Amino acid sequence: MTTRRSGNRVALRISGQVTHPLEIDLAAAHGHAGVVDAPGELGGKALRVGAVLRDAAPTRDAAHVTFVSGDGLYRAAVPIADAADKGLLLVGSDDAGLSPSVGGPIRLIVPDGDTLCWNVKNVVEMRVTVEKETDSVPNQPTH
């Protein structure tokens, strides 16, 4: 993927155990071939995590993706297969991104994921790792 730098700040960094580290701004996210209509009431568009991972080309031993919030306080480590198969990055209906009031400008949702804690608001980094990183949420949350 080519990152466009048309005045939009970089919104998402893909790093770690990947052959092609990426930085994606919101305009590039909206123009990506992996964009679909977002499910549910939030509406707008969503970028498939699997499409982003294909562009970044995880190494053979990569096993997890840790999604990190903008404030750095929230992290969720998701098995790479679940992230690639089910994960969606909600990016809103225009280049401004999803509203911060609903977790934007980029919000991860994992429909039918093992836990609602995988739904990370204000995602700024996807870190691909071999070992599972420590989540900032409990192993068995109450929801």
Secondary structure as UniProt FT lines:
FT   STRAND          10..16
FT   STRAND          22..25
FT   HELIX           26..31
FT   TURN            33..34
FT   STRAND          35..37
FT   TURN            41..42
FT   STRAND          45..48
FT   HELIX           49..56
FT   TURN            60..61
FT   STRAND          64..69
FT   TURN            70..71
FT   STRAND          75..79
FT   HELIX           80..86
FT   STRAND          88..92
FT   TURN            95..96
FT   HELIX           100..102
FT   STRAND          107..109
FT   TURN            111..112
FT   HELIX           116..118
FT   STRAND          123..129
//
